[in-house]
Amino acid sequence: MNFTDGIKKNADFGRVYKKGKSAANRTLVLYILDNGTDRNRLGISVSKKVGNSVVRHRVKRLIKESYRLNEERFLPGYDLVYIARVSSKDKSYREIEKSLLHVSGKMKILGEADS
């Protein structure tokens, strides 16, 4: 991910939850907060309600890969936290990607794709 760093600290996740805005669909919830830099920071949260560690890790990988392949479409300067809902455990890569782009589009953080 060339334009994105990770959100790792619990305090950073908490700040995005508390001060950020959110949008959701059936598969994902997105919290977004302006970070004042020229880079995005990505955080992914998958609850134990989604499944065991294998299932949770698979969902996390699918979300991360969906973001990575569409990274150039995202406007820079935001902290993004994607939260997987329980329904995400049965979804394919294409469904996760479609959901990620849908919820990101709702927050108006997608620019035009550089095709």
N, C-alpha and C positions, 0 to 999 in steps of 0.2 A: 504494500500500500504506500504509494509514493507521496500522497498528499495528506496522509492521515496518521495520527498517533493514537495510542490506546489510552483509555481511562482505566486506571488500575486501583486507585485509592478509594476507599469507602467514602471518605469525605467529599471527593469529587462527584461520585454518584449521588450522594445526598444533596449536594448543592444543585445539581441538575434537576433532581426530583422536586426540590423545594421552590426554586426560583424559575424553573423552566416552564415551557408550555408543552401540552401533550396533544396527540392525536392517536386514534386507534382504529383498527379494523378487527375482523374475527381472529386473525392469526398473530398480529403484532401490536404492541403499543410503542410509540415513539415519544420520548421526552427530548426537547431541544432547548439549548441555551446559547446565546451569543458569547463567545469566549474572547473576543477582542484580538485575535491573532489572524494570520493568513492561512492557517491550517485547521482542519477538522480534527476532533478527537472522538473516537468511537468506543462505546462501551456496550456490552451485550450481557443481559441478565436472563438466566433460565432457571426457574424455580424447581424445587424437588417435586412439585405437583405434576410437572410435565412428564417425569419418568425417572428411571434409574440413571446412573452416571453415563452409561453408553448412549442412551437416548438423548440426554441433555447435551452431551458433547456433540452428537451428530447435528442437532438443531443449531447449536452455536456455530459449528463449522459452516453449515448451509447459509446462515445469516451473514457470516463474515465473508464468505466467497461471493455471495450476491452483492454485497457492498463493494468488494474489491473490483469486481468486473464492471461495475457501474460508477466507480469512484469519480471519474472525470465529469460526470453529470451533476455532482453535488456542488452547491455554492460553498466557498470556503468561509471559515471563521465561526464554526459552531461546535458545541459539544453535543453529540448525538448518543442517546442511550436507547437501544432497542430491547424491549422486554417480550420474550416469547410467551404466548398464551398456551394453555393446555392443548388446544386444537392444533398447534403447530407440530406436534409429534408425529402425526400421520401424513404430513405434507411432503410433496416431492420438492426437488430443487426449484423447478419452474414455478410452483405455487408459492414458495417462500420468496423468490425473487419478485414475482408479481405483487405480492403483499407488501414487501419492503418498498418497492417503487410507488405503490399506491399511497401508503401512509406517509412517505416522504413528500409526495406530490401534494398531499393535503396541507402540509406545513409550508409549501411553496419554497422548498430549498433545492429543487431540481432546476438546473439550467438546461440549455439545449445540448444534446449529445453531439460530440465532435466526430461526425461520421466521415 
